[in-house]
């Protein structure tokens, strides 16, 4: 996948989640390094976008998810880049905890398994929409 501001923000939220859930010193040191690298990449990406060093058409890489919309409704996405970034972090937290259930799926009661799978799908749709929205907001702001 091509890197975009949205995809870099997504990666950063995942690194922060890993840091929050880890106690291993070696892993935490590696994650701190990843966090720093991603912050630098985000700064460079924004600087390059503002200066025109990134071609306009490469500022986004839409997920173009094909899915059944009926029954998979997600909230209308609105806000500025910072607000959408916060929502991306929130949905990644929810996704993390839902995914934890899948790692020990045998312990999920049978009547809840379909709910877990459905929730994973909807959360992933939201995640991709937030990534795409960050990218589109950046493009919109550069058009001005």
C-alpha positions in Angstrom: 0.0 0.0 0.0 1.2 3.5 -0.8 1.8 5.6 2.2 -0.5 8.5 2.8 -1.1 10.7 5.8 -4.1 8.6 6.8 -2.1 5.3 6.6 0.8 6.8 8.6 -1.7 8.0 11.2 -3.2 4.6 11.3 0.2 3.0 11.9 1.0 5.4 14.6 -2.2 4.6 16.5 -1.4 0.9 16.3 2.1 1.5 17.6 0.6 3.5 20.5 -1.8 0.6 21.3 1.1 -1.9 21.3 3.0 0.4 23.7 0.0 0.6 26.0 -0.5 -3.2 26.0 3.2 -4.2 26.4 5.4 -4.5 29.5 8.4 -6.0 27.7 11.3 -3.5 27.9 12.9 -4.7 24.6 9.6 -4.5 22.8 8.9 -1.1 24.3 12.3 0.2 23.1 11.6 -1.0 19.6 8.1 0.5 19.6 9.5 3.9 20.9 11.8 3.8 17.9 8.9 3.0 15.5 6.9 5.8 17.1 9.7 8.3 16.5 10.1 7.2 12.9 6.4 7.4 12.2 6.2 10.9 13.7 9.1 12.0 11.5 7.5 10.4 8.4 4.3 12.2 9.2 6.1 15.5 9.5 8.0 14.9 6.3 4.9 13.8 4.4 3.0 16.9 5.5 6.0 19.2 4.6 6.4 17.5 1.2 2.6 17.7 0.5 2.6 21.5 1.4 5.6 22.1 -0.8 4.2 20.2 -3.8 6.9 17.5 -3.7 4.2 14.9 -3.5 2.1 14.9 -6.7 -1.5 15.8 -5.8 -2.9 12.4 -7.1 -0.6 10.5 -4.7 -1.9 12.2 -1.6 -4.6 9.6 -1.3 -5.0 5.9 -1.9 -8.7 5.2 -1.4 -9.5 1.8 0.1 -12.4 1.4 -2.3 -14.0 -1.2 -0.1 -16.7 -3.2 -1.8 -19.2 -4.3 0.7 -22.9 -4.7 1.3 -24.0 -1.4 2.7 -27.4 -2.6 4.0 -26.8 -3.8 7.5 -23.2 -2.5 7.6 -24.1 1.2 8.3 -21.4 3.3 9.8 -21.6 6.8 11.1 -21.3 9.8 8.8 -17.7 11.0 9.1 -17.2 14.7 9.8 -14.6 16.9 11.4 -11.1 18.3 10.8 -8.0 16.2 10.4 -7.2 16.2 14.2 -10.8 15.1 15.0 -10.7 12.4 12.4 -7.3 11.2 13.7 -8.8 10.9 17.2 -11.7 8.9 15.8 -9.2 6.7 14.0 -7.4 6.0 17.2 -10.7 5.3 19.0 -11.8 2.8 16.3 -8.4 1.1 16.4 -8.8 0.7 20.2 -12.2 -0.9 19.7 -10.8 -3.1 16.9 -7.9 -4.2 19.1 -10.2 -5.4 21.8 -12.6 -7.1 19.4 -9.7 -8.8 17.7 -8.5 -10.1 21.1 -11.7 -12.1 21.3 -10.8 -13.8 18.1 -7.4 -14.9 19.4 -9.3 -17.1 21.9 -12.5 -17.6 19.8 -13.3 -21.0 21.4 -14.1 -19.1 24.6 -16.6 -16.8 22.8 -20.1 -18.2 23.4 -21.7 -19.6 20.2 -24.5 -17.1 20.2 -22.0 -14.2 20.3 -19.6 -15.4 17.5 -21.6 -13.9 14.7 -21.7 -10.6 16.6 -17.9 -10.6 17.0 -17.3 -11.3 13.3 -19.8 -8.6 12.3 -18.3 -6.1 14.7 -14.8 -6.7 13.2 -16.1 -6.1 9.7 -17.9 -2.9 10.7 -14.9 -1.6 12.7 -12.6 -2.3 9.7 -14.9 -0.4 7.4 -14.9 2.6 9.8 -11.1 2.4 10.1 -10.7 2.6 6.3 -13.2 5.4 6.0 -11.3 7.4 8.6 -8.0 6.8 6.8 -9.6 7.9 3.5 -11.1 11.0 5.2 -7.8 12.1 6.6 -6.3 11.9 3.1 -9.3 13.7 1.5 -9.2 16.5 4.1 -5.5 17.0 3.4 -6.2 17.2 -0.3 -9.0 19.7 0.2 -6.9 21.9 2.4 -4.1 22.0 -0.2 -6.6 23.0 -3.0 -7.3 26.2 -1.1 
